[in-house]
Amino acid sequence: MAQSRRVPYVGMAVEVVHLGRTDESVIEEVRDGGRTLVVDGATYSLRRLTGEYVADGQPYYGVRLVLDPD
């Protein structure tokens, strides 16, 4: 059974994952059909390699978003 991906939307709760900590926040803006998100004024892009949203200017393992913070 295929796993579905959550569709991001403005106001959606997310976690911003740093190397040693996690901060809760919300999506402020959705761009490029959902491929780019703005959270706390920072832009995150969906990476093909990992399928995760990573802060622009960061390597694929850098600061990232978790859309389903359960």
mmCIF file of the N, C-alpha and C atoms, coordinates in Angstrom:
data_MODEL
# 
_entry.id   MODEL 
# 
loop_
_atom_site.group_PDB 
_atom_site.id 
_atom_site.type_symbol 
_atom_site.label_atom_id 
_atom_site.label_alt_id 
_atom_site.label_comp_id 
_atom_site.label_asym_id 
_atom_site.label_entity_id 
_atom_site.label_seq_id 
_atom_site.pdbx_PDB_ins_code 
_atom_site.Cartn_x 
_atom_site.Cartn_y 
_atom_site.Cartn_z 
_atom_site.occupancy 
_atom_site.B_iso_or_equiv 
_atom_site.pdbx_formal_charge 
_atom_site.auth_seq_id 
_atom_site.auth_comp_id 
_atom_site.auth_asym_id 
_atom_site.auth_atom_id 
_atom_site.pdbx_PDB_model_num 
ATOM 1   N N  . MET A 1 1  ? 0.838  -1.174 0.000  1.00 0.00 ? 1  MET A N  1 
ATOM 2   C CA . MET A 1 1  ? 0.000  0.000  0.000  1.00 0.00 ? 1  MET A CA 1 
ATOM 3   C C  . MET A 1 1  ? 0.890  1.247  0.000  1.00 0.00 ? 1  MET A C  1 
ATOM 4   N N  . ALA A 1 2  ? 0.615  2.156  -0.897 1.00 0.00 ? 2  ALA A N  1 
ATOM 5   C CA . ALA A 1 2  ? 1.423  3.373  -1.017 1.00 0.00 ? 2  ALA A CA 1 
ATOM 6   C C  . ALA A 1 2  ? 1.107  4.348  0.106  1.00 0.00 ? 2  ALA A C  1 
ATOM 7   N N  . GLN A 1 3  ? 2.156  5.007  0.591  1.00 0.00 ? 3  GLN A N  1 
ATOM 8   C CA . GLN A 1 3  ? 1.991  6.004  1.651  1.00 0.00 ? 3  GLN A CA 1 
ATOM 9   C C  . GLN A 1 3  ? 1.730  7.363  0.997  1.00 0.00 ? 3  GLN A C  1 
ATOM 10  N N  . SER A 1 4  ? 0.741  8.092  1.489  1.00 0.00 ? 4  SER A N  1 
ATOM 11  C CA . SER A 1 4  ? 0.426  9.398  0.907  1.00 0.00 ? 4  SER A CA 1 
ATOM 12  C C  . SER A 1 4  ? 1.201  10.498 1.609  1.00 0.00 ? 4  SER A C  1 
ATOM 13  N N  . ARG A 1 5  ? 1.484  11.540 0.859  1.00 0.00 ? 5  ARG A N  1 
ATOM 14  C CA . ARG A 1 5  ? 2.213  12.690 1.395  1.00 0.00 ? 5  ARG A CA 1 
ATOM 15  C C  . ARG A 1 5  ? 1.206  13.746 1.811  1.00 0.00 ? 5  ARG A C  1 
ATOM 16  N N  . ARG A 1 6  ? 1.462  14.371 2.961  1.00 0.00 ? 6  ARG A N  1 
ATOM 17  C CA . ARG A 1 6  ? 0.603  15.460 3.424  1.00 0.00 ? 6  ARG A CA 1 
ATOM 18  C C  . ARG A 1 6  ? 0.775  16.660 2.507  1.00 0.00 ? 6  ARG A C  1 
ATOM 19  N N  . VAL A 1 7  ? -0.324 17.307 2.176  1.00 0.00 ? 7  VAL A N  1 
ATOM 20  C CA . VAL A 1 7  ? -0.291 18.504 1.338  1.00 0.00 ? 7  VAL A CA 1 
ATOM 21  C C  . VAL A 1 7  ? -0.184 19.712 2.258  1.00 0.00 ? 7  VAL A C  1 
ATOM 22  N N  . PRO A 1 8  ? 0.893  20.500 2.118  1.00 0.00 ? 8  PRO A N  1 
ATOM 23  C CA . PRO A 1 8  ? 1.070  21.654 2.998  1.00 0.00 ? 8  PRO A CA 1 
ATOM 24  C C  . PRO A 1 8  ? 0.073  22.766 2.684  1.00 0.00 ? 8  PRO A C  1 
ATOM 25  N N  . TYR A 1 9  ? -0.321 23.501 3.725  1.00 0.00 ? 9  TYR A N  1 
ATOM 26  C CA . TYR A 1 9  ? -1.237 24.635 3.567  1.00 0.00 ? 9  TYR A CA 1 
ATOM 27  C C  . TYR A 1 9  ? -0.886 25.707 4.589  1.00 0.00 ? 9  TYR A C  1 
ATOM 28  N N  . VAL A 1 10 ? -1.272 26.948 4.308  1.00 0.00 ? 10 VAL A N  1 
ATOM 29  C CA . VAL A 1 10 ? -0.995 28.067 5.209  1.00 0.00 ? 10 VAL A CA 1 
ATOM 30  C C  . VAL A 1 10 ? -1.699 27.806 6.542  1.00 0.00 ? 10 VAL A C  1 
ATOM 31  N N  . GLY A 1 11 ? -0.954 27.956 7.624  1.00 0.00 ? 11 GLY A N  1 
ATOM 32  C CA . GLY A 1 11 ? -1.486 27.729 8.960  1.00 0.00 ? 11 GLY A CA 1 
ATOM 33  C C  . GLY A 1 11 ? -1.231 26.325 9.494  1.00 0.00 ? 11 GLY A C  1 
ATOM 34  N N  . MET A 1 12 ? -0.705 25.453 8.651  1.00 0.00 ? 12 MET A N  1 
ATOM 35  C CA . MET A 1 12 ? -0.421 24.074 9.060  1.00 0.00 ? 12 MET A CA 1 
ATOM 36  C C  . MET A 1 12 ? 0.723  24.047 10.074 1.00 0.00 ? 12 MET A C  1 
ATOM 37  N N  . ALA A 1 13 ? 0.555  23.272 11.135 1.00 0.00 ? 13 ALA A N  1 
ATOM 38  C CA . ALA A 1 13 ? 1.600  23.129 12.147 1.00 0.00 ? 13 ALA A CA 1 
ATOM 39  C C  . ALA A 1 13 ? 2.748  22.286 11.593 1.00 0.00 ? 13 ALA A C  1 
ATOM 40  N N  . VAL A 1 14 ? 3.972  22.730 11.850 1.00 0.00 ? 14 VAL A N  1 
ATOM 41  C CA . VAL A 1 14 ? 5.172  22.011 11.429 1.00 0.00 ? 14 VAL A CA 1 
ATOM 42  C C  . VAL A 1 14 ? 6.191  22.058 12.558 1.00 0.00 ? 14 VAL A C  1 
ATOM 43  N N  . GLU A 1 15 ? 7.194  21.213 12.459 1.00 0.00 ? 15 GLU A N  1 
ATOM 44  C CA . GLU A 1 15 ? 8.348  21.281 13.346 1.00 0.00 ? 15 GLU A CA 1 
ATOM 45  C C  . GLU A 1 15 ? 9.550  21.661 12.505 1.00 0.00 ? 15 GLU A C  1 
ATOM 46  N N  . VAL A 1 16 ? 10.341 22.595 12.997 1.00 0.00 ? 16 VAL A N  1 
ATOM 47  C CA . VAL A 1 16 ? 11.596 22.975 12.371 1.00 0.00 ? 16 VAL A CA 1 
ATOM 48  C C  . VAL A 1 16 ? 12.679 22.213 13.118 1.00 0.00 ? 16 VAL A C  1 
ATOM 49  N N  . VAL A 1 17 ? 13.341 21.302 12.407 1.00 0.00 ? 17 VAL A N  1 
ATOM 50  C CA . VAL A 1 17 ? 14.315 20.410 13.034 1.00 0.00 ? 17 VAL A CA 1 
ATOM 51  C C  . VAL A 1 17 ? 15.720 20.915 12.752 1.00 0.00 ? 17 VAL A C  1 
ATOM 52  N N  . HIS A 1 18 ? 16.408 21.296 13.838 1.00 0.00 ? 18 HIS A N  1 
ATOM 53  C CA . HIS A 1 18 ? 17.803 21.716 13.773 1.00 0.00 ? 18 HIS A CA 1 
ATOM 54  C C  . HIS A 1 18 ? 18.638 20.525 14.219 1.00 0.00 ? 18 HIS A C  1 
ATOM 55  N N  . LEU A 1 19 ? 19.918 20.650 14.217 1.00 0.00 ? 19 LEU A N  1 
ATOM 56  C CA . LEU A 1 19 ? 20.793 19.544 14.589 1.00 0.00 ? 19 LEU A CA 1 
ATOM 57  C C  . LEU A 1 19 ? 20.453 18.983 15.964 1.00 0.00 ? 19 LEU A C  1 
ATOM 58  N N  . GLY A 1 20 ? 20.303 19.828 16.960 1.00 0.00 ? 20 GLY A N  1 
ATOM 59  C CA . GLY A 1 20 ? 20.077 19.338 18.312 1.00 0.00 ? 20 GLY A CA 1 
ATOM 60  C C  . GLY A 1 20 ? 18.769 19.764 18.940 1.00 0.00 ? 20 GLY A C  1 
ATOM 61  N N  . ARG A 1 21 ? 17.888 20.396 18.186 1.00 0.00 ? 21 ARG A N  1 
ATOM 62  C CA . ARG A 1 21 ? 16.622 20.835 18.784 1.00 0.00 ? 21 ARG A CA 1 
ATOM 63  C C  . ARG A 1 21 ? 15.502 20.877 17.747 1.00 0.00 ? 21 ARG A C  1 
ATOM 64  N N  . THR A 1 22 ? 14.287 20.971 18.257 1.00 0.00 ? 22 THR A N  1 
ATOM 65  C CA . THR A 1 22 ? 13.101 21.042 17.420 1.00 0.00 ? 22 THR A CA 1 
ATOM 66  C C  . THR A 1 22 ? 12.239 22.197 17.899 1.00 0.00 ? 22 THR A C  1 
ATOM 67  N N  . ASP A 1 23 ? 11.792 23.048 16.975 1.00 0.00 ? 23 ASP A N  1 
ATOM 68  C CA . ASP A 1 23 ? 10.927 24.174 17.296 1.00 0.00 ? 23 ASP A CA 1 
ATOM 69  C C  . ASP A 1 23 ? 9.597  24.012 16.565 1.00 0.00 ? 23 ASP A C  1 
ATOM 70  N N  . GLU A 1 24 ? 8.502  24.308 17.247 1.00 0.00 ? 24 GLU A N  1 
ATOM 71  C CA . GLU A 1 24 ? 7.189  24.259 16.616 1.00 0.00 ? 24 GLU A CA 1 
ATOM 72  C C  . GLU A 1 24 ? 6.893  25.592 15.935 1.00 0.00 ? 24 GLU A C  1 
ATOM 73  N N  . SER A 1 25 ? 6.231  25.520 14.787 1.00 0.00 ? 25 SER A N  1 
ATOM 74  C CA . SER A 1 25 ? 5.885  26.725 14.042 1.00 0.00 ? 25 SER A CA 1 
ATOM 75  C C  . SER A 1 25 ? 4.704  26.419 13.124 1.00 0.00 ? 25 SER A C  1 
ATOM 76  N N  . VAL A 1 26 ? 4.370  27.373 12.249 1.00 0.00 ? 26 VAL A N  1 
ATOM 77  C CA . VAL A 1 26 ? 3.296  27.180 11.260 1.00 0.00 ? 26 VAL A CA 1 
ATOM 78  C C  . VAL A 1 26 ? 3.759  27.690 9.895  1.00 0.00 ? 26 VAL A C  1 
ATOM 79  N N  . ILE A 1 27 ? 3.180  27.149 8.855  1.00 0.00 ? 27 ILE A N  1 
ATOM 80  C CA . ILE A 1 27 ? 3.495  27.576 7.495  1.00 0.00 ? 27 ILE A CA 1 
ATOM 81  C C  . ILE A 1 27 ? 2.843  28.932 7.243  1.00 0.00 ? 27 ILE A C  1 
ATOM 82  N N  . GLU A 1 28 ? 3.636  29.886 6.775  1.00 0.00 ? 28 GLU A N  1 
ATOM 83  C CA . GLU A 1 28 ? 3.152  31.235 6.490  1.00 0.00 ? 28 GLU A CA 1 
ATOM 84  C C  . GLU A 1 28 ? 2.756  31.417 5.036  1.00 0.00 ? 28 GLU A C  1 
ATOM 85  N N  . GLU A 1 29 ? 3.427  30.693 4.139  1.00 0.00 ? 29 GLU A N  1 
ATOM 86  C CA . GLU A 1 29 ? 3.176  30.863 2.708  1.00 0.00 ? 29 GLU A CA 1 
ATOM 87  C C  . GLU A 1 29 ? 3.546  29.580 1.974  1.00 0.00 ? 29 GLU A C  1 
ATOM 88  N N  . VAL A 1 30 ? 2.782  29.260 0.934  1.00 0.00 ? 30 VAL A N  1 
ATOM 89  C CA . VAL A 1 30 ? 3.054  28.107 0.076  1.00 0.00 ? 30 VAL A CA 1 
ATOM 90  C C  . VAL A 1 30 ? 3.288  28.647 -1.331 1.00 0.00 ? 30 VAL A C  1 
ATOM 91  N N  . ARG A 1 31 ? 4.419  28.268 -1.938 1.00 0.00 ? 31 ARG A N  1 
ATOM 92  C CA . ARG A 1 31 ? 4.784  28.752 -3.272 1.00 0.00 ? 31 ARG A CA 1 
ATOM 93  C C  . ARG A 1 31 ? 5.035  27.567 -4.212 1.00 0.00 ? 31 ARG A C  1 
ATOM 94  N N  . ASP A 1 32 ? 5.093  27.839 -5.482 1.00 0.00 ? 32 ASP A N  1 
ATOM 95  C CA . ASP A 1 32 ? 5.463  26.851 -6.504 1.00 0.00 ? 32 ASP A CA 1 
ATOM 96  C C  . ASP A 1 32 ? 4.659  25.560 -6.404 1.00 0.00 ? 32 ASP A C  1 
ATOM 97  N N  . GLY A 1 33 ? 3.360  25.678 -6.193 1.00 0.00 ? 33 GLY A N  1 
ATOM 98  C CA . GLY A 1 33 ? 2.518  24.489 -6.134 1.00 0.00 ? 33 GLY A CA 1 
ATOM 99  C C  . GLY A 1 33 ? 2.833  23.576 -4.972 1.00 0.00 ? 33 GLY A C  1 
ATOM 100 N N  . GLY A 1 34 ? 3.389  24.133 -3.894 1.00 0.00 ? 34 GLY A N  1 
ATOM 101 C CA . GLY A 1 34 ? 3.702  23.336 -2.711 1.00 0.00 ? 34 GLY A CA 1 
ATOM 102 C C  . GLY A 1 34 ? 5.138  22.864 -2.635 1.00 0.00 ? 34 GLY A C  1 
ATOM 103 N N  . ARG A 1 35 ? 5.960  23.227 -3.615 1.00 0.00 ? 35 ARG A N  1 
ATOM 104 C CA . ARG A 1 35 ? 7.361  22.813 -3.583 1.00 0.00 ? 35 ARG A CA 1 
ATOM 105 C C  . ARG A 1 35 ? 8.238  23.720 -2.737 1.00 0.00 ? 35 ARG A C  1 
ATOM 106 N N  . THR A 1 36 ? 7.730  24.911 -2.402 1.00 0.00 ? 36 THR A N  1 
ATOM 107 C CA . THR A 1 36 ? 8.468  25.849 -1.560 1.00 0.00 ? 36 THR A CA 1 
ATOM 108 C C  . THR A 1 36 ? 7.541  26.345 -0.458 1.00 0.00 ? 36 THR A C  1 
ATOM 109 N N  . LEU A 1 37 ? 8.046  26.354 0.779  1.00 0.00 ? 37 LEU A N  1 
ATOM 110 C CA . LEU A 1 37 ? 7.272  26.804 1.932  1.00 0.00 ? 37 LEU A CA 1 
ATOM 111 C C  . LEU A 1 37 ? 8.025  27.905 2.653  1.00 0.00 ? 37 LEU A C  1 
ATOM 112 N N  . VAL A 1 38 ? 7.276  28.836 3.251  1.00 0.00 ? 38 VAL A N  1 
ATOM 113 C CA . VAL A 1 38 ? 7.874  29.882 4.077  1.00 0.00 ? 38 VAL A CA 1 
ATOM 114 C C  . VAL A 1 38 ? 7.397  29.652 5.505  1.00 0.00 ? 38 VAL A C  1 
ATOM 115 N N  . VAL A 1 39 ? 8.362  29.508 6.415  1.00 0.00 ? 39 VAL A N  1 
ATOM 116 C CA . VAL A 1 39 ? 8.089  29.290 7.836  1.00 0.00 ? 39 VAL A CA 1 
ATOM 117 C C  . VAL A 1 39 ? 9.002  30.211 8.625  1.00 0.00 ? 39 VAL A C  1 
ATOM 118 N N  . ASP A 1 40 ? 8.422  31.038 9.485  1.00 0.00 ? 40 ASP A N  1 
ATOM 119 C CA . ASP A 1 40 ? 9.189  32.002 10.291 1.00 0.00 ? 40 ASP A CA 1 
ATOM 120 C C  . ASP A 1 40 ? 10.080 32.890 9.432  1.00 0.00 ? 40 ASP A C  1 
ATOM 121 N N  . GLY A 1 41 ? 9.609  33.234 8.237  1.00 0.00 ? 41 GLY A N  1 
ATOM 122 C CA . GLY A 1 41 ? 10.360 34.110 7.346  1.00 0.00 ? 41 GLY A CA 1 
ATOM 123 C C  . GLY A 1 41 ? 11.452 33.420 6.558  1.00 0.00 ? 41 GLY A C  1 
ATOM 124 N N  . ALA A 1 42 ? 11.706 32.136 6.823  1.00 0.00 ? 42 ALA A N  1 
ATOM 125 C CA . ALA A 1 42 ? 12.730 31.372 6.103  1.00 0.00 ? 42 ALA A CA 1 
ATOM 126 C C  . ALA A 1 42 ? 12.055 30.528 5.027  1.00 0.00 ? 42 ALA A C  1 
ATOM 127 N N  . THR A 1 43 ? 12.758 30.330 3.906  1.00 0.00 ? 43 THR A N  1 
ATOM 128 C CA . THR A 1 43 ? 12.225 29.565 2.783  1.00 0.00 ? 43 THR A CA 1 
ATOM 129 C C  . THR A 1 43 ? 12.798 28.153 2.798  1.00 0.00 ? 43 THR A C  1 
ATOM 130 N N  . TYR A 1 44 ? 11.917 27.171 2.622  1.00 0.00 ? 44 TYR A N  1 
ATOM 131 C CA . TYR A 1 44 ? 12.284 25.758 2.592  1.00 0.00 ? 44 TYR A CA 1 
ATOM 132 C C  . TYR A 1 44 ? 11.828 25.167 1.268  1.00 0.00 ? 44 TYR A C  1 
ATOM 133 N N  . SER A 1 45 ? 12.697 24.396 0.616  1.00 0.00 ? 45 SER A N  1 
ATOM 134 C CA . SER A 1 45 ? 12.373 23.786 -0.669 1.00 0.00 ? 45 SER A CA 1 
ATOM 135 C C  . SER A 1 45 ? 12.347 22.274 -0.539 1.00 0.00 ? 45 SER A C  1 
ATOM 136 N N  . LEU A 1 46 ? 11.449 21.662 -1.291 1.00 0.00 ? 46 LEU A N  1 
ATOM 137 C CA . LEU A 1 46 ? 11.332 20.209 -1.308 1.00 0.00 ? 46 LEU A CA 1 
ATOM 138 C C  . LEU A 1 46 ? 12.511 19.638 -2.083 1.00 0.00 ? 46 LEU A C  1 
ATOM 139 N N  . ARG A 1 47 ? 13.261 18.751 -1.458 1.00 0.00 ? 47 ARG A N  1 
ATOM 140 C CA . ARG A 1 47 ? 14.442 18.170 -2.086 1.00 0.00 ? 47 ARG A CA 1 
ATOM 141 C C  . ARG A 1 47 ? 14.099 16.828 -2.734 1.00 0.00 ? 47 ARG A C  1 
ATOM 142 N N  . ARG A 1 48 ? 14.503 16.659 -3.962 1.00 0.00 ? 48 ARG A N  1 
ATOM 143 C CA . ARG A 1 48 ? 14.255 15.405 -4.678 1.00 0.00 ? 48 ARG A CA 1 
ATOM 144 C C  . ARG A 1 48 ? 14.985 14.237 -4.031 1.00 0.00 ? 48 ARG A C  1 
ATOM 145 N N  . LEU A 1 49 ? 16.171 14.462 -3.535 1.00 0.00 ? 49 LEU A N  1 
ATOM 146 C CA . LEU A 1 49 ? 16.993 13.388 -2.971 1.00 0.00 ? 49 LEU A CA 1 
ATOM 147 C C  . LEU A 1 49 ? 16.354 12.752 -1.754 1.00 0.00 ? 49 LEU A C  1 
ATOM 148 N N  . THR A 1 50 ? 15.796 13.571 -0.857 1.00 0.00 ? 50 THR A N  1 
ATOM 149 C CA . THR A 1 50 ? 15.274 13.058 0.410  1.00 0.00 ? 50 THR A CA 1 
ATOM 150 C C  . THR A 1 50 ? 13.761 13.136 0.536  1.00 0.00 ? 50 THR A C  1 
ATOM 151 N N  . GLY A 1 51 ? 13.108 13.949 -0.297 1.00 0.00 ? 51 GLY A N  1 
ATOM 152 C CA . GLY A 1 51 ? 11.665 14.133 -0.176 1.00 0.00 ? 51 GLY A CA 1 
ATOM 153 C C  . GLY A 1 51 ? 11.289 14.970 1.033  1.00 0.00 ? 51 GLY A C  1 
ATOM 154 N N  . GLU A 1 52 ? 12.243 15.742 1.566  1.00 0.00 ? 52 GLU A N  1 
ATOM 155 C CA . GLU A 1 52 ? 12.003 16.593 2.732  1.00 0.00 ? 52 GLU A CA 1 
ATOM 156 C C  . GLU A 1 52 ? 12.164 18.059 2.353  1.00 0.00 ? 52 GLU A C  1 
ATOM 157 N N  . TYR A 1 53 ? 11.516 18.924 3.129  1.00 0.00 ? 53 TYR A N  1 
ATOM 158 C CA . TYR A 1 53 ? 11.679 20.365 2.955  1.00 0.00 ? 53 TYR A CA 1 
ATOM 159 C C  . TYR A 1 53 ? 12.899 20.797 3.756  1.00 0.00 ? 53 TYR A C  1 
ATOM 160 N N  . VAL A 1 54 ? 13.880 21.382 3.058  1.00 0.00 ? 54 VAL A N  1 
ATOM 161 C CA . VAL A 1 54 ? 15.134 21.802 3.682  1.00 0.00 ? 54 VAL A CA 1 
ATOM 162 C C  . VAL A 1 54 ? 15.319 23.291 3.422  1.00 0.00 ? 54 VAL A C  1 
ATOM 163 N N  . ALA A 1 55 ? 15.867 23.993 4.422  1.00 0.00 ? 55 ALA A N  1 
ATOM 164 C CA . ALA A 1 55 ? 16.088 25.437 4.305  1.00 0.00 ? 55 ALA A CA 1 
ATOM 165 C C  . ALA A 1 55 ? 16.956 25.744 3.090  1.00 0.00 ? 55 ALA A C  1 
ATOM 166 N N  . ASP A 1 56 ? 16.550 26.750 2.324  1.00 0.00 ? 56 ASP A N  1 
ATOM 167 C CA . ASP A 1 56 ? 17.337 27.165 1.161  1.00 0.00 ? 56 ASP A CA 1 
ATOM 168 C C  . ASP A 1 56 ? 18.736 27.557 1.602  1.00 0.00 ? 56 ASP A C  1 
ATOM 169 N N  . GLY A 1 57 ? 19.720 27.147 0.808  1.00 0.00 ? 57 GLY A N  1 
ATOM 170 C CA . GLY A 1 57 ? 21.110 27.440 1.129  1.00 0.00 ? 57 GLY A CA 1 
ATOM 171 C C  . GLY A 1 57 ? 21.750 26.412 2.051  1.00 0.00 ? 57 GLY A C  1 
ATOM 172 N N  . GLN A 1 58 ? 20.995 25.438 2.499  1.00 0.00 ? 58 GLN A N  1 
ATOM 173 C CA . GLN A 1 58 ? 21.501 24.386 3.388  1.00 0.00 ? 58 GLN A CA 1 
ATOM 174 C C  . GLN A 1 58 ? 21.703 23.096 2.580  1.00 0.00 ? 58 GLN A C  1 
ATOM 175 N N  . PRO A 1 59 ? 22.615 22.218 3.033  1.00 0.00 ? 59 PRO A N  1 
ATOM 176 C CA . PRO A 1 59 ? 22.738 20.909 2.371  1.00 0.00 ? 59 PRO A CA 1 
ATOM 177 C C  . PRO A 1 59 ? 21.503 20.060 2.671  1.00 0.00 ? 59 PRO A C  1 
ATOM 178 N N  . TYR A 1 60 ? 21.340 18.951 1.982  1.00 0.00 ? 60 TYR A N  1 
ATOM 179 C CA . TYR A 1 60 ? 20.142 18.111 2.133  1.00 0.00 ? 60 TYR A CA 1 
ATOM 180 C C  . TYR A 1 60 ? 19.894 17.645 3.561  1.00 0.00 ? 60 TYR A C  1 
ATOM 181 N N  . TYR A 1 61 ? 20.928 17.609 4.385  1.00 0.00 ? 61 TYR A N  1 
ATOM 182 C CA . TYR A 1 61 ? 20.793 17.165 5.781  1.00 0.00 ? 61 TYR A CA 1 
ATOM 183 C C  . TYR A 1 61 ? 20.681 18.350 6.747  1.00 0.00 ? 61 TYR A C  1 
ATOM 184 N N  . GLY A 1 62 ? 20.510 19.550 6.227  1.00 0.00 ? 62 GLY A N  1 
ATOM 185 C CA . GLY A 1 62 ? 20.457 20.752 7.047  1.00 0.00 ? 62 GLY A CA 1 
ATOM 186 C C  . GLY A 1 62 ? 19.126 20.932 7.759  1.00 0.00 ? 62 GLY A C  1 
ATOM 187 N N  . VAL A 1 63 ? 18.837 22.167 8.146  1.00 0.00 ? 63 VAL A N  1 
ATOM 188 C CA . VAL A 1 63 ? 17.601 22.505 8.855  1.00 0.00 ? 63 VAL A CA 1 
ATOM 189 C C  . VAL A 1 63 ? 16.412 22.112 7.985  1.00 0.00 ? 63 VAL A C  1 
ATOM 190 N N  . ARG A 1 64 ? 15.484 21.321 8.540  1.00 0.00 ? 64 ARG A N  1 
ATOM 191 C CA . ARG A 1 64 ? 14.381 20.811 7.729  1.00 0.00 ? 64 ARG A CA 1 
ATOM 192 C C  . ARG A 1 64 ? 13.051 20.929 8.471  1.00 0.00 ? 64 ARG A C  1 
ATOM 193 N N  . LEU A 1 65 ? 11.983 20.711 7.714  1.00 0.00 ? 65 LEU A N  1 
ATOM 194 C CA . LEU A 1 65 ? 10.625 20.760 8.279  1.00 0.00 ? 65 LEU A CA 1 
ATOM 195 C C  . LEU A 1 65 ? 10.054 19.355 8.392  1.00 0.00 ? 65 LEU A C  1 
ATOM 196 N N  . VAL A 1 66 ? 9.277  19.140 9.439  1.00 0.00 ? 66 VAL A N  1 
ATOM 197 C CA . VAL A 1 66 ? 8.489  17.926 9.584  1.00 0.00 ? 66 VAL A CA 1 
ATOM 198 C C  . VAL A 1 66 ? 7.037  18.373 9.520  1.00 0.00 ? 66 VAL A C  1 
ATOM 199 N N  . LEU A 1 67 ? 6.312  17.908 8.482  1.00 0.00 ? 67 LEU A N  1 
ATOM 200 C CA . LEU A 1 67 ? 4.935  18.354 8.281  1.00 0.00 ? 67 LEU A CA 1 
ATOM 201 C C  . LEU A 1 67 ? 3.937  17.684 9.191  1.00 0.00 ? 67 LEU A C  1 
ATOM 202 N N  . ASP A 1 68 ? 4.233  16.503 9.664  1.00 0.00 ? 68 ASP A N  1 
ATOM 203 C CA . ASP A 1 68 ? 3.300  15.762 10.502 1.00 0.00 ? 68 ASP A CA 1 
ATOM 204 C C  . ASP A 1 68 ? 3.947  15.529 11.868 1.00 0.00 ? 68 ASP A C  1 
ATOM 205 N N  . PRO A 1 69 ? 3.945  16.527 12.740 1.00 0.00 ? 69 PRO A N  1 
ATOM 206 C CA . PRO A 1 69 ? 4.687  16.442 14.004 1.00 0.00 ? 69 PRO A CA 1 
ATOM 207 C C  . PRO A 1 69 ? 3.989  15.628 15.098 1.00 0.00 ? 69 PRO A C  1 
ATOM 208 N N  . ASP A 1 70 ? 3.401  14.469 14.740 1.00 0.00 ? 70 ASP A N  1 
ATOM 209 C CA . ASP A 1 70 ? 2.737  13.641 15.738 1.00 0.00 ? 70 ASP A CA 1 
ATOM 210 C C  . ASP A 1 70 ? 3.728  12.825 16.540 1.00 0.00 ? 70 ASP A C  1 
# 
